[in-house]
Amino acid sequence: MIIDVTGIALTPGNSGKLCKGNGKYTDKNGVTLECCCDECDYAICCFVMNSYDDCNNCFDTLCPHSQANKKR
């Protein structure tokens, strides 16, 4: 799991739709979580046109989509 400096769990890939840091999610109090995309080291995974192929070739142990974390 990738944790942002603000404590938000980041989930790169899939155009950023599932990422809690995309600016569209709220915390348990209903406060909108800030968008972390500008400072995210994994933002390229959300915006690259070939992100599906990139995910299939990624072995980053922190990323939940990488091959390093898929059960074989």
N, CA, C and O atoms as a GROMACS GRO file, in nm:
protein
  288
    1MET      N    1   0.084  -0.117   0.000
    1MET     CA    2   0.000   0.000   0.000
    1MET      C    3   0.089   0.124   0.000
    1MET      O    4   0.192   0.128   0.067
    2ILE      N    5   0.048   0.224  -0.075
    2ILE     CA    6   0.121   0.349  -0.084
    2ILE      C    7   0.046   0.453  -0.001
    2ILE      O    8  -0.071   0.479  -0.025
    3ILE      N    9   0.115   0.511   0.096
    3ILE     CA   10   0.054   0.612   0.182
    3ILE      C   11   0.115   0.748   0.149
    3ILE      O   12   0.237   0.763   0.149
    4ASP      N   13   0.030   0.846   0.122
    4ASP     CA   14   0.073   0.982   0.094
    4ASP      C   15   0.120   1.046   0.224
    4ASP      O   16   0.089   0.997   0.333
    5VAL      N   17   0.193   1.157   0.214
    5VAL     CA   18   0.240   1.227   0.334
    5VAL      C   19   0.125   1.277   0.420
    5VAL      O   20   0.143   1.302   0.540
    6THR      N   21   0.006   1.291   0.362
    6THR     CA   22  -0.111   1.334   0.438
    6THR      C   23  -0.180   1.216   0.505
    6THR      O   24  -0.275   1.234   0.581
    7GLY      N   25  -0.132   1.092   0.477
    7GLY     CA   26  -0.191   0.973   0.536
    7GLY      C   27  -0.296   0.906   0.449
    7GLY      O   28  -0.357   0.807   0.491
    8ILE      N   29  -0.318   0.958   0.330
    8ILE     CA   30  -0.417   0.901   0.239
    8ILE      C   31  -0.357   0.782   0.165
    8ILE      O   32  -0.246   0.791   0.112
    9ALA      N   33  -0.430   0.670   0.163
    9ALA     CA   34  -0.385   0.552   0.089
    9ALA      C   35  -0.408   0.574  -0.059
    9ALA      O   36  -0.521   0.602  -0.101
   10LEU      N   37  -0.302   0.562  -0.137
   10LEU     CA   38  -0.310   0.585  -0.281
   10LEU      C   39  -0.317   0.454  -0.357
   10LEU      O   40  -0.248   0.358  -0.324
   11THR      N   41  -0.401   0.451  -0.460
   11THR     CA   42  -0.414   0.334  -0.546
   11THR      C   43  -0.397   0.379  -0.690
   11THR      O   44  -0.495   0.417  -0.754
   12PRO      N   45  -0.275   0.376  -0.742
   12PRO     CA   46  -0.252   0.422  -0.879
   12PRO      C   47  -0.310   0.328  -0.983
   12PRO      O   48  -0.341   0.212  -0.953
   13GLY      N   49  -0.325   0.378  -1.104
   13GLY     CA   50  -0.378   0.300  -1.215
   13GLY      C   51  -0.527   0.322  -1.233
   13GLY      O   52  -0.589   0.395  -1.157
   14ASN      N   53  -0.584   0.259  -1.333
   14ASN     CA   54  -0.728   0.266  -1.362
   14ASN      C   55  -0.776   0.410  -1.373
   14ASN      O   56  -0.885   0.443  -1.327
   15SER      N   57  -0.695   0.495  -1.435
   15SER     CA   58  -0.724   0.638  -1.452
   15SER      C   59  -0.747   0.710  -1.319
   15SER      O   60  -0.810   0.815  -1.316
   16GLY      N   61  -0.697   0.654  -1.211
   16GLY     CA   62  -0.710   0.716  -1.079
   16GLY      C   63  -0.847   0.704  -1.015
   16GLY      O   64  -0.871   0.763  -0.910
   17LYS      N   65  -0.937   0.627  -1.078
   17LYS     CA   66  -1.075   0.617  -1.030
   17LYS      C   67  -1.087   0.558  -0.890
   17LYS      O   68  -1.177   0.598  -0.815
   18LEU      N   69  -1.000   0.466  -0.852
   18LEU     CA   70  -1.010   0.400  -0.722
   18LEU      C   71  -0.923   0.465  -0.615
   18LEU      O   72  -0.926   0.423  -0.499
   19CYS      N   73  -0.846   0.564  -0.651
   19CYS     CA   74  -0.752   0.625  -0.560
   19CYS      C   75  -0.821   0.723  -0.465
   19CYS      O   76  -0.895   0.811  -0.510
   20LYS      N   77  -0.798   0.707  -0.336
   20LYS     CA   78  -0.858   0.797  -0.236
   20LYS      C   79  -0.801   0.938  -0.248
   20LYS      O   80  -0.860   1.032  -0.194
   21GLY      N   81  -0.688   0.954  -0.316
   21GLY     CA   82  -0.626   1.085  -0.333
   21GLY      C   83  -0.663   1.155  -0.462
   21GLY      O   84  -0.594   1.249  -0.502
   22ASN      N   85  -0.770   1.113  -0.528
   22ASN     CA   86  -0.807   1.175  -0.655
   22ASN      C   87  -0.897   1.298  -0.638
   22ASN      O   88  -0.937   1.359  -0.737
   23GLY      N   89  -0.930   1.333  -0.515
   23GLY     CA   90  -1.012   1.452  -0.489
   23GLY      C   91  -1.160   1.428  -0.494
   23GLY      O   92  -1.238   1.523  -0.483
   24LYS      N   93  -1.204   1.303  -0.509
   24LYS     CA   94  -1.347   1.271  -0.519
   24LYS      C   95  -1.400   1.190  -0.401
   24LYS      O   96  -1.517   1.153  -0.400
   25TYR      N   97  -1.315   1.162  -0.303
   25TYR     CA   98  -1.356   1.082  -0.188
   25TYR      C   99  -1.364   1.168  -0.063
   25TYR      O  100  -1.303   1.275  -0.056
   26THR      N  101  -1.439   1.122   0.035
   26THR     CA  102  -1.451   1.193   0.162
   26THR      C  103  -1.405   1.103   0.276
   26THR      O  104  -1.402   0.980   0.263
   27ASP      N  105  -1.368   1.166   0.388
   27ASP     CA  106  -1.329   1.087   0.504
   27ASP      C  107  -1.454   1.049   0.584
   27ASP      O  108  -1.566   1.076   0.539
   28LYS      N  109  -1.437   0.988   0.699
   28LYS     CA  110  -1.551   0.940   0.778
   28LYS      C  111  -1.638   1.054   0.831
   28LYS      O  112  -1.752   1.030   0.873
   29ASN      N  113  -1.586   1.178   0.828
   29ASN     CA  114  -1.662   1.294   0.873
   29ASN      C  115  -1.729   1.368   0.757
   29ASN      O  116  -1.793   1.471   0.777
   30GLY      N  117  -1.713   1.316   0.635
   30GLY     CA  118  -1.772   1.379   0.518
   30GLY      C  119  -1.689   1.490   0.457
   30GLY      O  120  -1.734   1.559   0.366
   31VAL      N  121  -1.566   1.508   0.508
   31VAL     CA  122  -1.477   1.610   0.454
   31VAL      C  123  -1.406   1.554   0.331
   31VAL      O  124  -1.353   1.443   0.334
   32THR      N  125  -1.407   1.631   0.222
   32THR     CA  126  -1.342   1.587   0.099
   32THR      C  127  -1.192   1.572   0.120
   32THR      O  128  -1.125   1.663   0.170
   33LEU      N  129  -1.140   1.455   0.083
   33LEU     CA  130  -0.996   1.432   0.090
   33LEU      C  131  -0.930   1.510  -0.022
   33LEU      O  132  -0.978   1.511  -0.135
   34GLU      N  133  -0.821   1.576   0.010
   34GLU     CA  134  -0.754   1.658  -0.091
   34GLU      C  135  -0.698   1.575  -0.205
   34GLU      O  136  -0.667   1.457  -0.189
   35CYS      N  137  -0.687   1.637  -0.320
   35CYS     CA  138  -0.628   1.572  -0.437
   35CYS      C  139  -0.477   1.570  -0.420
   35CYS      O  140  -0.416   1.673  -0.394
   36CYS      N  141  -0.417   1.452  -0.434
   36CYS     CA  142  -0.273   1.433  -0.415
   36CYS      C  143  -0.200   1.408  -0.547
   36CYS      O  144  -0.081   1.379  -0.546
   37CYS      N  145  -0.269   1.419  -0.658
   37CYS     CA  146  -0.211   1.381  -0.787
   37CYS      C  147  -0.085   1.458  -0.823
   37CYS      O  148   0.009   1.400  -0.878
   38ASP      N  149  -0.081   1.587  -0.792
   38ASP     CA  150   0.034   1.670  -0.830
   38ASP      C  151   0.164   1.623  -0.768
   38ASP      O  152   0.270   1.633  -0.831
   39GLU      N  153   0.160   1.573  -0.645
   39GLU     CA  154   0.283   1.531  -0.580
   39GLU      C  155   0.300   1.379  -0.574
   39GLU      O  156   0.394   1.330  -0.512
   40CYS      N  157   0.212   1.305  -0.637
   40CYS     CA  158   0.217   1.159  -0.633
   40CYS      C  159   0.324   1.104  -0.726
   40CYS      O  160   0.328   1.137  -0.845
   41ASP      N  161   0.412   1.019  -0.672
   41ASP     CA  162   0.517   0.956  -0.753
   41ASP      C  163   0.458   0.857  -0.853
   41ASP      O  164   0.526   0.818  -0.948
   42TYR      N  165   0.334   0.815  -0.833
   42TYR     CA  166   0.271   0.716  -0.918
   42TYR      C  167   0.165   0.775  -1.011
   42TYR      O  168   0.091   0.700  -1.075
   43ALA      N  169   0.157   0.907  -1.020
   43ALA     CA  170   0.054   0.972  -1.102
   43ALA      C  171   0.062   0.929  -1.248
   43ALA      O  172  -0.040   0.919  -1.316
   44ILE      N  173   0.183   0.904  -1.297
   44ILE     CA  174   0.199   0.862  -1.437
   44ILE      C  175   0.119   0.735  -1.466
   44ILE      O  176   0.074   0.714  -1.578
   45CYS      N  177   0.102   0.651  -1.366
   45CYS     CA  178   0.026   0.526  -1.383
   45CYS      C  179  -0.123   0.553  -1.405
   45CYS      O  180  -0.194   0.468  -1.460
   46CYS      N  181  -0.170   0.669  -1.364
   46CYS     CA  182  -0.311   0.703  -1.379
   46CYS      C  183  -0.341   0.771  -1.512
   46CYS      O  184  -0.455   0.769  -1.558
   47PHE      N  185  -0.240   0.832  -1.573
   47PHE     CA  186  -0.263   0.915  -1.690
   47PHE      C  187  -0.204   0.863  -1.819
   47PHE      O  188  -0.239   0.913  -1.926
   48VAL      N  189  -0.115   0.766  -1.813
   48VAL     CA  190  -0.053   0.712  -1.934
   48VAL      C  191  -0.156   0.630  -2.012
   48VAL      O  192  -0.230   0.552  -1.953
   49MET      N  193  -0.159   0.648  -2.142
   49MET     CA  194  -0.254   0.575  -2.227
   49MET      C  195  -0.233   0.424  -2.219
   49MET      O  196  -0.330   0.349  -2.229
   50ASN      N  197  -0.110   0.378  -2.202
   50ASN     CA  198  -0.080   0.235  -2.196
   50ASN      C  199  -0.073   0.185  -2.052
   50ASN      O  200   0.001   0.091  -2.024
   51SER      N  201  -0.148   0.246  -1.961
   51SER     CA  202  -0.134   0.211  -1.820
   51SER      C  203  -0.166   0.063  -1.793
   51SER      O  204  -0.107   0.005  -1.702
   52TYR      N  205  -0.256   0.003  -1.868
   52TYR     CA  206  -0.286  -0.139  -1.848
   52TYR      C  207  -0.163  -0.223  -1.877
   52TYR      O  208  -0.128  -0.313  -1.800
   53ASP      N  209  -0.097  -0.196  -1.988
   53ASP     CA  210   0.025  -0.269  -2.023
   53ASP      C  211   0.136  -0.241  -1.923
   53ASP      O  212   0.210  -0.332  -1.884
   54ASP      N  213   0.147  -0.116  -1.882
   54ASP     CA  214   0.249  -0.080  -1.784
   54ASP      C  215   0.227  -0.154  -1.652
   54ASP      O  216   0.322  -0.201  -1.591
   55CYS      N  217   0.102  -0.166  -1.609
   55CYS     CA  218   0.071  -0.238  -1.486
   55CYS      C  219   0.109  -0.386  -1.497
   55CYS      O  220   0.156  -0.447  -1.401
   56ASN      N  221   0.089  -0.442  -1.614
   56ASN     CA  222   0.122  -0.583  -1.633
   56ASN      C  223   0.273  -0.608  -1.635
   56ASN      O  224   0.317  -0.722  -1.618
   57ASN      N  225   0.351  -0.503  -1.654
   57ASN     CA  226   0.496  -0.517  -1.656
   57ASN      C  227   0.563  -0.453  -1.535
   57ASN      O  228   0.686  -0.443  -1.530
   58CYS      N  229   0.485  -0.411  -1.438
   58CYS     CA  230   0.537  -0.342  -1.319
   58CYS      C  231   0.564  -0.442  -1.206
   58CYS      O  232   0.486  -0.534  -1.184
   59PHE      N  233   0.674  -0.423  -1.137
   59PHE     CA  234   0.707  -0.510  -1.025
   59PHE      C  235   0.735  -0.428  -0.898
   59PHE      O  236   0.811  -0.471  -0.812
   60ASP      N  237   0.672  -0.311  -0.888
   60ASP     CA  238   0.686  -0.225  -0.770
   60ASP      C  239   0.612  -0.291  -0.654
   60ASP      O  240   0.491  -0.315  -0.663
   61THR      N  241   0.681  -0.320  -0.548
   61THR     CA  242   0.621  -0.393  -0.436
   61THR      C  243   0.520  -0.310  -0.357
   61THR      O  244   0.442  -0.367  -0.281
   62LEU      N  245   0.518  -0.179  -0.374
   62LEU     CA  246   0.421  -0.095  -0.304
   62LEU      C  247   0.288  -0.084  -0.376
   62LEU      O  248   0.185  -0.062  -0.313
   63CYS      N  249   0.289  -0.099  -0.507
   63CYS     CA  250   0.168  -0.081  -0.586
   63CYS      C  251   0.078  -0.204  -0.580
   63CYS      O  252   0.123  -0.315  -0.604
   64PRO      N  253  -0.050  -0.184  -0.547
   64PRO     CA  254  -0.142  -0.297  -0.537
   64PRO      C  255  -0.175  -0.364  -0.671
   64PRO      O  256  -0.225  -0.476  -0.673
   65HIS      N  257  -0.146  -0.295  -0.782
   65HIS     CA  258  -0.175  -0.351  -0.914
   65HIS      C  259  -0.057  -0.423  -0.978
   65HIS      O  260  -0.073  -0.489  -1.080
   66SER      N  261   0.061  -0.410  -0.920
   66SER     CA  262   0.181  -0.464  -0.985
   66SER      C  263   0.186  -0.616  -0.981
   66SER      O  264   0.123  -0.680  -0.898
   67GLN      N  265   0.261  -0.670  -1.072
   67GLN     CA  266   0.278  -0.815  -1.080
   67GLN      C  267   0.346  -0.870  -0.954
   67GLN      O  268   0.327  -0.986  -0.920
   68ALA      N  269   0.423  -0.787  -0.886
   68ALA     CA  270   0.493  -0.832  -0.764
   68ALA      C  271   0.394  -0.867  -0.653
   68ALA      O  272   0.428  -0.941  -0.561
   69ASN      N  273   0.272  -0.813  -0.662
   69ASN     CA  274   0.173  -0.837  -0.558
   69ASN      C  275   0.060  -0.931  -0.599
   69ASN      O  276  -0.033  -0.954  -0.522
   70LYS      N  277   0.067  -0.983  -0.719
   70LYS     CA  278  -0.038  -1.075  -0.767
   70LYS      C  279   0.001  -1.217  -0.730
   70LYS      O  280   0.116  -1.257  -0.743
   71LYS      N  281  -0.097  -1.291  -0.683
   71LYS     CA  282  -0.071  -1.432  -0.647
   71LYS      C  283  -0.049  -1.512  -0.773
   71LYS      O  284  -0.122  -1.499  -0.872
   72ARG      N  285   0.049  -1.592  -0.768
   72ARG     CA  286   0.083  -1.675  -0.886
   72ARG      C  287   0.026  -1.814  -0.868
   72ARG      O  288   0.043  -1.899  -0.956
   0.00000   0.00000   0.00000
